[in-house]
Amino acid sequence: MTNPLTWESTYAIALALKETHPAVNLEKVSLGMIEVWTLALPEFDDDPALVNEEILFAIYQDWFEEVL
């Protein structure tokens, strides 16, 4: 079993989102979309109330760097 993802796991979340949404145009992805998609990941297990814009932007940056 894989370790559960938490908001601190920005890189691992980015990899999971890249795998879950392979054809997405990152220029059209909002931080709100990243939040919804992260919460929908089966391996995500953290308090949704702990998220903030800084965390969501870190996930976005990690994801963006992975697709370059």
C-alpha positions as CSV (number, residue, x, y, z in Angstrom):
1,M,0.0,0.0,0.0
2,T,1.3,3.5,-0.8
3,N,1.7,6.2,1.7
4,P,-1.3,8.5,1.9
5,L,-0.8,11.9,0.4
6,T,-1.0,15.0,2.5
7,W,-0.8,18.7,1.7
8,E,2.9,18.6,2.5
9,S,3.4,16.0,-0.4
10,T,3.2,18.6,-3.1
11,Y,5.5,16.8,-5.5
12,A,3.8,13.4,-5.0
13,I,0.4,15.1,-5.5
14,A,1.7,16.8,-8.7
15,L,2.8,13.4,-10.0
16,A,-0.6,11.8,-9.2
17,L,-2.5,14.7,-10.9
18,K,-0.2,14.4,-13.9
19,E,-1.1,10.7,-14.1
20,T,-4.8,11.3,-13.5
21,H,-5.1,14.3,-15.9
22,P,-2.5,13.6,-18.6
23,A,-4.0,15.7,-21.4
24,V,-4.8,18.8,-19.3
25,N,-3.5,22.1,-20.5
26,L,-1.8,23.5,-17.4
27,E,-2.2,27.1,-18.7
28,K,-6.0,26.6,-18.2
29,V,-5.8,24.9,-14.8
30,S,-6.8,27.1,-11.8
31,L,-5.8,26.6,-8.2
32,G,-9.4,25.7,-7.4
33,M,-9.2,22.9,-10.0
34,I,-6.0,21.6,-8.4
35,E,-7.8,21.6,-5.0
36,V,-10.8,19.7,-6.2
37,W,-8.7,17.2,-8.1
38,T,-6.3,16.7,-5.2
39,L,-9.2,16.0,-2.8
40,A,-10.6,13.5,-5.4
41,L,-7.4,11.5,-5.4
42,P,-8.0,8.1,-3.7
43,E,-4.7,8.2,-1.9
44,F,-5.2,11.7,-0.5
45,D,-5.8,11.7,3.2
46,D,-5.6,15.1,4.9
47,D,-7.8,17.8,6.2
48,P,-9.3,19.9,3.3
49,A,-9.4,22.9,5.7
50,L,-5.6,23.0,5.9
51,V,-5.1,23.9,2.2
52,N,-4.0,27.4,1.2
53,E,-3.0,29.2,-2.0
54,E,0.7,28.7,-1.3
55,I,0.3,24.9,-1.1
56,L,-1.9,24.8,-4.3
57,F,0.7,27.0,-6.1
58,A,3.5,24.6,-5.0
59,I,1.5,21.7,-6.4
60,Y,1.0,23.6,-9.7
61,Q,4.7,24.5,-9.9
62,D,5.8,20.9,-9.3
63,W,3.3,19.7,-11.9
64,F,4.4,22.3,-14.4
65,E,8.1,21.3,-14.0
66,E,7.2,17.7,-14.5
67,V,5.6,18.3,-17.9
68,L,8.4,20.6,-19.3
